[in-house]
Amino acid sequence: MSDRFSFARLLAVVIKELRQLRRDRLTYGMIIGIPTLQLILFGYAINMDVRHLPAAVVDQAQTQTSRQVVEELQQSRVFNFNRALHHPATGEALLRRGEVKAVLIIPADFERRLQGQRPPLQLIVDGSDQVVQQAARQIAQFPLRGTTTTASVEVLPYYNPHRNAPLNTVPGLIGVILTMTMVMFTAIALVREREQGNLEFLITTPLSSAELTLGKVLPFVAIGLIQTSLVLLLGKWIFQVPVRGSPLELYLAALLFIIASLALGIFISTLVRSQFQAIQAAIFTFLPQILLSGFMFPYEGMPKAAQWIAEVLPLTHFIRLARGIMLRGAGLDDLWPELLALAVFAAALLVVAVARVHKRLD
C-alpha cells in the first residue's frame, strides 16, 4: 500500500461518492430543496409589514365625520374594517373567537371629544398577537383630511395589556416543540426497527398493520402530553403565562395535534431507508411549518399563496387553538374551524400512513 498521496485515487473516491449521492434521491432532493425552500420562504413569503388585518367598527356617533374617520383608516390598509357592529360586546366576542384582530369604537360624543383632551377613538386589539399591537401603533394619531384636526386613537391591548412577549411565544412554542420531537422521534423509531431487523420479526406475528403502527406510536402520545405539561408549568412558573380557558380543552387540542404529528412521522418513515434520511425529511417538514404557521412571522403579512400553504399545515391551526384557549379564554366551540382542520389533517394522514405501512409489510 503506497503512502504517497494520489490525486487519481482521491478523484476516484469523489466520483464514487457523487454517484452514490445521485442514487440517493432523498438526499439529492434535500440539497436542492432546502436552499430553494428557504429562499422562497424568506424572500417571498416572509413579510413583517402586515396589511389588511380583519377588524370591526362600532360607530355609535353615526356622523359624517365618524364615517370619514373609518374611510381614512381603511385607506391606511393596516386594518380592514369590513364588519359593522352595533355593540362593543359583539366585537369582544369576535376578538375572543379570533375572527377579527381589532375593534374600533367611535363613541356617541365623538365630535365633542375631537375638540377636547380625551382620545376621540378607541381601538381594542388582540394583544395575544404582538404583530397586531405593532400595527395598531401605526395609526395612533392621524390628521383628518381637509381639516386641521388630529384624531388620536387610544389602543387597548386585550389579553396582554403589559405587552409581555412570552405570552405570545409560549403557546406557539408548545406546538413547535411537539412538531420537532413527535415527527422526528416517530420517523426515526420506525426506521430503526427496520434497520435492526425487528420489523421482519414483527411481520411473522399476527399483528395487523394498524395494530403495529398504533402500538409503536401510543407511547409517543404520552411523551407528547408530558412535554405539553412541562412547557405549561415552566411557562406559568417562569413567565407567568396563564391558561385562561379550559385546561381540558387545551389538552384535547394538544392530543389531536400530537396524533397529527405522529401520523406525519409514520408517513415519513415509509418514504426513507435510514435514520439519517428520516432526520433529513423531518427537518424538511419543520421549515414551512415554523416559518408559515404564524409562530415566527405574521400570517397576515404573507401573500395569498403562502397563506393557502399555511392553512394545510397542522401547526398553523394548533397555534391558533393554543393562543385562543390560553390567552383569550376561548373554548373549542369558539375555535371549531381550527379544530376541524386539525382533525381532518390527522385523520387523512393517519389513514395514508397506516396504508403505506401495510404496503411495506407486504
KOLVONU-463545 format. One record per residue (C-alpha): x, y, z; residue number from 0; residue in three letters. Coordinates in pm, 1 decimal. Each point is the difference from the previous one (the first is absolute). Example, Ala and Ser with C-alpha at 12.3 -4.5 7.8 and 13.67 -1.06 7.14 Angstrom:
! KOLVONU-463545
SITE          x          y          z   bake   fiba
SITE     1230.0     -450.0      780.0      0    ALA
SITE      137.0      344.0      -66.0      1    SER
//
This chain:
! KOLVONU-463545
SITE          x          y          z   bake   fiba
SITE        0.0        0.0        0.0      0    MET
SITE      152.4      329.7     -110.8      1    SER
SITE       35.0      283.1      252.0      2    ASP
SITE       26.0      260.6     -278.0      3    ARG
SITE     -302.0      222.0      -46.7      4    PHE
SITE     -172.8      -74.4     -329.0      5    SER
SITE     -233.8      249.3     -163.3      6    PHE
SITE     -121.0     -277.7     -228.5      7    ALA
SITE     -117.9     -208.9      296.5      8    ARG
SITE     -151.9      308.9      162.0      9    LEU
SITE     -189.0       78.6     -320.6     10    LEU
SITE     -124.6     -359.0      -16.6     11    ALA
SITE     -141.9       24.0      352.0     12    VAL
SITE     -162.7      337.2      -74.6     13    VAL
SITE     -162.3     -136.5     -316.8     14    ILE
SITE     -120.2     -307.0      189.9     15    LYS
SITE     -160.5      218.0      272.5     16    GLU
SITE     -168.0      223.7     -258.2     17    LEU
SITE     -144.9     -301.0     -179.3     18    ARG
SITE     -126.5     -141.9      326.8     19    GLN
SITE     -151.1      337.2       90.5     20    LEU
SITE     -172.8       15.3     -337.7     21    ARG
SITE     -162.3     -337.9       69.4     22    ARG
SITE     -115.2      122.6      343.4     23    ASP
SITE     -294.4      199.3     -128.1     24    ARG
SITE     -111.8      128.4      340.1     25    LEU
SITE      338.6      148.7       92.4     26    THR
SITE       40.8      133.0     -353.9     27    TYR
SITE     -341.9      162.9       26.8     28    GLY
SITE       87.9      153.5      336.3     29    MET
SITE      315.4      158.6     -142.5     30    ILE
SITE     -210.5      179.1     -258.8     31    ILE
SITE     -324.1       28.0      193.1     32    GLY
SITE      107.7      151.8      332.4     33    ILE
SITE      182.2      308.4     -137.9     34    PRO
SITE     -273.8       47.3     -259.7     35    THR
SITE     -270.6      -21.1      265.3     36    LEU
SITE      181.5      239.1      232.2     37    GLN
SITE       59.6      250.7     -278.5     38    LEU
SITE     -367.3       -1.9     -100.1     39    ILE
SITE     -127.0       16.2      358.0     40    LEU
SITE      231.5      275.7      121.8     41    PHE
SITE        2.1      197.8     -321.8     42    GLY
SITE     -362.2      -28.7     -103.1     43    TYR
SITE     -225.7     -129.6      275.5     44    ALA
SITE      150.1      169.8      308.3     45    ILE
SITE     -110.5      360.1       36.5     46    ASN
SITE       -4.8      192.3      329.7     47    MET
SITE     -204.3      283.6     -150.8     48    ASP
SITE     -354.4     -125.1       62.1     49    VAL
SITE     -296.7      133.3     -189.5     50    ARG
SITE     -378.9      -45.2       -0.8     51    HIS
SITE      -37.1     -146.7      347.3     52    LEU
SITE     -364.5     -103.0       51.5     53    PRO
SITE     -175.0      252.5      222.6     54    ALA
SITE     -346.0      121.9      101.0     55    ALA
SITE     -138.8      344.3       77.5     56    VAL
SITE     -263.3      111.8      249.5     57    VAL
SITE     -110.1      348.3     -115.5     58    ASP
SITE     -217.1      137.3      279.4     59    GLN
SITE       21.9      356.4     -134.1     60    ALA
SITE     -131.9      -64.1     -353.2     61    GLN
SITE      113.4      339.1     -131.1     62    THR
SITE      165.9      104.5     -322.5     63    GLN
SITE      327.3       55.7      185.6     64    THR
SITE       -9.0     -342.9      164.8     65    SER
SITE      -59.1     -164.2     -337.7     66    ARG
SITE      290.1      204.0     -140.2     67    GLN
SITE      223.2     -134.1      279.5     68    VAL
SITE      -85.2     -359.0      -86.7     69    VAL
SITE       64.4       65.0     -368.4     70    GLU
SITE      339.3      158.7       64.7     71    GLU
SITE      106.6     -278.4      234.4     72    LEU
SITE     -109.0     -247.6     -264.0     73    GLN
SITE      221.2      175.8     -255.4     74    GLN
SITE      301.9      -46.7      225.8     75    SER
SITE      -32.5     -373.1      -90.2     76    ARG
SITE      117.6     -105.4      345.2     77    VAL
SITE     -346.9     -117.0      105.4     78    PHE
SITE     -292.0     -107.2     -211.2     79    ASN
SITE     -315.6      124.8      174.6     80    PHE
SITE     -241.1     -220.1     -190.7     81    ASN
SITE     -233.9      -83.1      288.7     82    ARG
SITE     -239.3      260.1      142.0     83    ALA
SITE     -130.6      -78.6      348.5     84    LEU
SITE     -252.0      160.2      232.1     85    HIS
SITE      145.6      -93.5      338.3     86    HIS
SITE      359.0      -21.8      132.5     87    PRO
SITE      -86.7     -331.1      169.4     88    ALA
SITE      -52.2     -156.9     -341.8     89    THR
SITE      346.5      117.8     -102.0     90    GLY
SITE      154.5     -148.3      313.4     91    GLU
SITE     -161.0     -336.0      -83.3     92    ALA
SITE      148.3       16.1     -350.5     93    LEU
SITE      341.5       75.2      150.9     94    LEU
SITE      -26.4     -297.7      233.7     95    ARG
SITE      -84.8     -233.4     -290.2     96    ARG
SITE      284.8      142.6     -206.9     97    GLY
SITE     -230.1      114.4     -281.4     98    GLU
SITE      132.8      357.8       17.6     99    VAL
SITE      328.0      146.9      120.7    100    LYS
SITE     -133.7      338.9      108.7    101    ALA
SITE     -322.5      186.6       77.3    102    VAL
SITE      -24.4      375.8      -54.5    103    LEU
SITE     -236.2      174.9      243.2    104    ILE
SITE     -132.9      343.1     -105.8    105    ILE
SITE     -188.9      138.5      303.0    106    PRO
SITE     -325.5      190.0      -25.3    107    ALA
SITE      172.1      323.8      113.8    108    ASP
SITE      267.7      -36.3     -268.3    109    PHE
SITE      -38.0      357.2     -135.7    110    GLU
SITE       37.0      152.2      349.0    111    ARG
SITE      304.3     -214.8       76.5    112    ARG
SITE      171.8      128.4     -311.8    113    LEU
SITE        4.7      345.2      156.9    114    GLN
SITE      102.4     -116.6      347.1    115    GLY
SITE      282.7     -188.9      168.0    116    GLN
SITE     -142.8     -351.1        7.4    117    ARG
SITE       90.9     -232.8     -291.0    118    PRO
SITE     -297.4        3.3     -236.7    119    PRO
SITE       60.4     -357.5     -119.4    120    LEU
SITE       63.6     -328.6      174.5    121    GLN
SITE      159.8     -300.3     -169.9    122    LEU
SITE      -26.4     -332.3      179.8    123    ILE
SITE      262.1     -238.2     -139.1    124    VAL
SITE       81.1     -366.5       45.6    125    ASP
SITE      295.7       30.2      235.8    126    GLY
SITE       78.1     -370.3      -33.4    127    SER
SITE      155.2       88.1     -336.4    128    ASP
SITE      292.7      241.8       27.6    129    GLN
SITE      -14.4       79.5     -369.8    130    VAL
SITE     -348.4      144.4       45.8    131    VAL
SITE      120.6      223.6      281.7    132    GLN
SITE      283.5      129.2     -216.5    133    GLN
SITE     -240.9       64.9     -287.4    134    ALA
SITE     -237.5      190.7      229.1    135    ALA
SITE      276.2      241.1       98.1    136    ARG
SITE       26.4      106.5     -364.4    137    GLN
SITE     -340.1      169.0       20.6    138    ILE
SITE       22.0      135.0      356.4    139    ALA
SITE      -36.2      351.5     -142.7    140    GLN
SITE     -104.8      116.3     -344.0    141    PHE
SITE     -118.3      332.9     -149.1    142    PRO
SITE     -354.3       20.1     -131.9    143    LEU
SITE       11.8       81.5     -369.7    144    ARG
SITE     -121.0      351.2      -83.7    145    GLY
SITE       28.0      121.6      361.1    146    THR
SITE      267.4      110.1      245.0    147    THR
SITE     -124.3     -252.2      257.2    148    THR
SITE      209.4     -296.8      108.6    149    THR
SITE     -192.3     -301.3      125.9    150    ALA
SITE      175.4     -203.4      266.3    151    SER
SITE      -71.8     -367.4       53.6    152    VAL
SITE        9.2     -162.9      342.5    153    GLU
SITE      135.1     -352.7      -56.1    154    VAL
SITE     -121.9     -259.3      250.2    155    LEU
SITE      186.0     -331.9      -31.2    156    PRO
SITE     -234.7     -267.4      131.9    157    TYR
SITE      144.3     -323.4      147.8    158    TYR
SITE      353.7      141.9       27.7    159    ASN
SITE      -23.4      356.7      131.9    160    PRO
SITE      365.2       11.3      110.9    161    HIS
SITE      125.6     -123.9     -337.3    162    ARG
SITE      197.0     -289.2      146.3    163    ASN
SITE      169.4     -184.8     -285.7    164    ALA
SITE       -7.2     -345.0      169.4    165    PRO
SITE     -380.4        7.9        4.9    166    LEU
SITE        9.4       -1.5     -377.1    167    ASN
SITE      290.7     -243.3      -33.1    168    THR
SITE      -69.4     -279.2      249.8    169    VAL
SITE     -333.1     -125.7     -145.7    170    PRO
SITE      157.2      -26.5     -344.5    171    GLY
SITE      311.2     -158.0      147.2    172    LEU
SITE     -208.2     -297.2      116.9    173    ILE
SITE      -85.6      -76.1     -360.8    174    GLY
SITE      355.2       56.2     -125.0    175    VAL
SITE      148.1     -236.6      260.2    176    ILE
SITE     -261.0     -267.3      -71.2    177    LEU
SITE       60.7       33.7     -373.6    178    THR
SITE      374.6      -45.8       33.4    179    MET
SITE      -10.7     -290.2      244.8    180    THR
SITE     -305.5     -196.9     -109.6    181    MET
SITE       76.5       -1.3     -372.4    182    VAL
SITE      369.7      -78.1       36.5    183    MET
SITE      -30.7     -251.3      285.4    184    PHE
SITE     -268.4     -199.3     -177.8    185    THR
SITE      172.4       -4.6     -337.6    186    ALA
SITE      334.4     -101.6      150.6    187    ILE
SITE     -151.8     -266.5      229.2    188    ALA
SITE     -179.7     -180.6     -282.7    189    LEU
SITE      297.9       18.6     -235.0    190    VAL
SITE      228.5     -128.4      275.7    191    ARG
SITE     -224.7     -305.7       41.0    192    GLU
SITE       40.5      -70.8     -369.5    193    ARG
SITE      378.7       48.9        9.2    194    GLU
SITE       40.6     -231.8      298.2    195    GLN
SITE     -212.6     -271.0     -157.2    196    GLY
SITE     -270.5       16.0      266.1    197    ASN
SITE     -262.8       91.6     -257.0    198    LEU
SITE       47.8     -330.4     -181.6    199    GLU
SITE      -53.3     -182.1      329.9    200    PHE
SITE     -320.1      193.6       69.9    201    LEU
SITE     -129.3      -85.2     -347.8    202    ILE
SITE       -6.2     -368.0       98.4    203    THR
SITE     -231.4       74.4      294.7    204    THR
SITE     -382.6       25.8      -30.6    205    PRO
SITE       23.4      380.3       34.0    206    LEU
SITE     -188.0      201.0     -260.4    207    SER
SITE      154.8      313.4     -149.5    208    SER
SITE     -239.9      217.3      201.7    209    ALA
SITE       85.2     -180.7      326.2    210    GLU
SITE      371.7       20.7      -69.6    211    LEU
SITE      -14.5      368.4      -90.2    212    THR
SITE     -215.2      102.0      296.8    213    LEU
SITE      206.7     -210.4      238.7    214    GLY
SITE      312.6      179.0     -114.4    215    LYS
SITE     -138.8      352.6       28.8    216    VAL
SITE     -218.3      -12.4      314.0    217    LEU
SITE      302.0       38.6      232.1    218    PRO
SITE       87.2      317.1     -188.5    219    PHE
SITE     -349.8      133.7       68.8    220    VAL
SITE       77.4      -20.3      370.7    221    ALA
SITE      338.8      164.7      -58.5    222    ILE
SITE     -168.0      283.6     -191.7    223    GLY
SITE     -249.8       64.4      280.4    224    LEU
SITE      285.7        2.5      253.2    225    ILE
SITE      185.0      255.5     -213.5    226    GLN
SITE     -315.3      211.6      -20.9    227    THR
SITE      -34.4       -5.5      379.3    228    SER
SITE      367.0       88.7       44.3    229    LEU
SITE      -22.4      306.4     -226.0    230    VAL
SITE     -321.4      114.3      170.0    231    LEU
SITE      149.3      -36.3      348.7    232    LEU
SITE      325.5      174.9      -89.5    233    LEU
SITE     -188.6      270.9     -188.8    234    GLY
SITE     -218.0       65.6      305.4    235    LYS
SITE      287.4      -19.2      248.6    236    TRP
SITE      262.7      201.3     -189.5    237    ILE
SITE     -200.6      235.3     -225.5    238    PHE
SITE     -344.2        7.3      170.3    239    GLN
SITE     -172.1     -116.6     -317.9    240    VAL
SITE     -364.4      -70.4       89.9    241    PRO
SITE     -247.4     -260.4     -121.7    242    VAL
SITE     -316.4      209.1       -3.9    243    ARG
SITE     -209.2     -263.0     -175.5    244    GLY
SITE      -70.3     -361.7       88.1    245    SER
SITE      317.4     -207.0       63.6    246    PRO
SITE     -192.8     -310.0     -108.0    247    LEU
SITE      -81.9      157.1     -337.5    248    GLU
SITE      363.4      105.6      -39.2    249    LEU
SITE      113.1     -358.6       59.6    250    TYR
SITE     -259.1     -129.0     -246.4    251    LEU
SITE      136.2      237.3     -264.6    252    ALA
SITE      355.8     -106.5       85.8    253    ALA
SITE      -97.7     -368.0      -22.4    254    LEU
SITE     -144.6       51.0     -347.2    255    LEU
SITE      311.0      187.3     -109.8    256    PHE
SITE      225.0     -272.6      140.9    257    ILE
SITE     -191.1     -260.7     -202.1    258    ILE
SITE       38.5      213.7     -313.1    259    ALA
SITE      375.4       36.9       59.7    260    SER
SITE       41.6     -372.9       66.2    261    LEU
SITE     -187.5      -80.0     -320.7    262    ALA
SITE      242.2      224.4     -188.0    263    LEU
SITE      292.5     -180.9      162.6    264    GLY
SITE     -142.7     -340.8      -98.8    265    ILE
SITE      -50.2      121.3     -355.1    266    PHE
SITE      361.7      120.3      -17.5    267    ILE
SITE      123.8     -335.9      128.7    268    SER
SITE     -163.5     -173.2     -297.6    269    THR
SITE      186.2      223.4     -244.9    270    LEU
SITE      356.2      -33.4      131.8    271    VAL
SITE      250.1     -284.1       41.6    272    ARG
SITE      227.2      122.0      281.2    273    SER
SITE      -12.5      199.5      321.3    274    GLN
SITE      210.6      273.0     -157.9    275    PHE
SITE     -253.7       37.4     -279.5    276    GLN
SITE     -279.0        7.4      259.1    277    ALA
SITE      171.1      292.9      174.4    278    ILE
SITE       44.8      179.3     -331.7    279    GLN
SITE     -363.2      -45.7      -97.7    280    ALA
SITE     -122.9      108.6      344.2    281    ALA
SITE      207.4      319.3      -18.5    282    ILE
SITE     -138.6       63.1     -347.9    283    PHE
SITE     -354.1       -2.1      145.3    284    THR
SITE       97.0      230.1      289.1    285    PHE
SITE       96.1      295.2     -219.0    286    LEU
SITE     -336.9       84.3     -156.7    287    PRO
SITE     -187.9      -74.5      322.1    288    GLN
SITE      210.9      225.0      222.3    289    ILE
SITE       33.2      279.3     -257.0    290    LEU
SITE     -356.2        5.7     -134.8    291    LEU
SITE     -205.8      -89.8      306.6    292    SER
SITE        7.1      348.6      151.8    293    GLY
SITE      239.9     -101.2      279.0    294    PHE
SITE      299.0      204.4     -121.8    295    MET
SITE     -143.7      224.7     -268.9    296    PHE
SITE     -344.4      159.8      -39.5    297    PRO
SITE     -247.8     -207.6     -195.1    298    TYR
SITE     -172.7      315.6     -124.0    299    GLU
SITE      322.2      123.6     -161.9    300    GLY
SITE       25.9     -301.6     -228.4    301    MET
SITE     -128.7       -3.8     -356.9    302    PRO
SITE     -313.3     -201.1      -70.6    303    LYS
SITE      191.1     -296.8     -143.7    304    ALA
SITE      204.1      -34.1      320.4    305    ALA
SITE     -315.0       32.5      210.7    306    GLN
SITE     -163.6     -284.3     -194.7    307    TRP
SITE      301.4     -219.6       73.7    308    ILE
SITE       -9.9      102.9      366.6    309    ALA
SITE     -363.8     -109.5       24.8    310    GLU
SITE      102.9     -355.2      -92.3    311    VAL
SITE      262.8      -17.7      276.9    312    LEU
SITE     -114.1     -135.9      339.3    313    PRO
SITE      220.4      235.0      202.8    314    LEU
SITE     -188.5      302.5     -137.0    315    THR
SITE     -326.3     -122.1      147.2    316    HIS
SITE      145.8     -119.3      329.6    317    PHE
SITE      165.2      336.3       67.2    318    ILE
SITE     -335.5      169.6      -52.6    319    ARG
SITE     -162.7     -249.7      235.4    320    LEU
SITE      268.7       36.4      268.6    321    ALA
SITE        2.4      380.3       -8.3    322    ARG
SITE     -378.3       15.1       -5.7    323    GLY
SITE      -46.0     -231.1      298.9    324    ILE
SITE      296.9      115.8      208.1    325    MET
SITE       -8.0      375.2      -57.8    326    LEU
SITE     -349.1       93.7     -115.9    327    ARG
SITE     -193.8     -251.6      210.1    328    GLY
SITE     -170.9     -137.5     -309.8    329    ALA
SITE     -156.5     -345.2       -5.3    330    GLY
SITE       10.4     -270.4     -263.4    331    LEU
SITE     -350.6      104.4     -102.2    332    ASP
SITE      142.9      344.2      -83.0    333    ASP
SITE      295.6     -149.2     -189.0    334    LEU
SITE     -174.7     -292.2     -170.5    335    TRP
SITE      127.9       84.2     -353.0    336    PRO
SITE      360.0      -42.5      120.1    337    GLU
SITE      -90.9     -320.4      185.1    338    LEU
SITE     -174.7     -138.4     -307.3    339    LEU
SITE      295.1       79.1     -227.5    340    ALA
SITE      238.2     -171.4      242.4    341    LEU
SITE     -227.2     -304.4       28.1    342    ALA
SITE      -28.5      -35.1     -378.9    343    VAL
SITE      377.3       20.6      -41.4    344    PHE
SITE       63.3     -253.9      277.2    345    ALA
SITE     -261.0     -247.8     -127.4    346    ALA
SITE      101.2       24.1     -366.2    347    ALA
SITE      373.3      -32.6       61.6    348    LEU
SITE      -47.5     -281.2      253.2    349    LEU
SITE     -201.3     -199.7     -253.4    350    VAL
SITE      264.7       55.9     -268.9    351    VAL
SITE      284.8      -82.2      241.5    352    ALA
SITE     -157.4     -325.8      120.4    353    VAL
SITE      -73.8      -99.2     -360.6    354    ALA
SITE      364.1       58.3      -95.3    355    ARG
SITE      118.9     -201.9      299.7    356    VAL
SITE     -226.2     -282.7     -113.1    357    HIS
SITE      147.5       23.4     -348.4    358    LYS
SITE      356.1      -11.2      138.1    359    ARG
SITE      -85.9     -305.1      212.0    360    LEU
SITE     -130.3     -176.2     -310.1    361    ASP
//
